[in-house]
Amino acid sequence: MPGMSLSIGRIRSLIFEVPTRAKLAYCLLRDPRVPLAPKLAVLGALGVIVSPIDLPGWLPLVGQMDLLALSLLAVKVFVDACPEDLVREHREALDHGQSLFDQDLRRAGEGALHLWTGLRSGGAETPRQLEEPK
């Protein structure tokens, strides 16, 4: 089919784009300004992907798609369905390391380090002790 062929360069570009797209989708999912419909659509598609029920190969398109391709498509459709100004805002935050993804990753890393330090010192800390001070 014309227009359907992918060069090795294009495939490589798509693969390297996965982490950025995934982080952008994460930030948009967490943004309350993004409408509910695109959020439900991407979560439903990702649910199908991780479902233990394998789609039969005879289903047109879906049954023949690789899970990675379906994941990329779900995230692309989700990002494309989000308001452009929000996508631009989250892309800029990602570029500067200030996105919701970056903030959550730092918090998770700090919590894991705190827990590891507590375990190594012999003190078993509870999750309540790991909460940020109010």
Residue pairs with C-beta under 8 A, 6 or more apart in sequence:
6 14
14 72
18 68
18 72
20 94
21 72
21 75
21 76
21 79
22 75
23 94
23 99
23 101
24 79
24 87
24 90
24 91
24 94
25 42
25 75
25 78
25 79
26 100
26 101
27 90
27 93
27 94
27 99
27 100
27 101
28 34
28 78
28 79
28 82
28 86
28 87
28 90
29 39
29 42
29 43
29 78
30 100
31 86
31 90
31 100
33 83
33 86
34 82
34 83
34 86
35 81
35 82
37 81
38 77
38 78
38 81
38 82
39 78
41 74
41 77
41 78
41 81
42 74
42 75
42 77
42 78
45 70
45 73
45 74
45 77
46 71
46 74
48 55
48 62
48 70
49 67
49 70
49 71
49 74
55 62
55 63
56 63
57 63
57 64
62 70
65 73
79 87
90 99
90 100
93 99
93 100
93 102
94 101
94 102
111 130
114 125
114 130
115 125
115 130
118 124
118 125
118 129
119 125
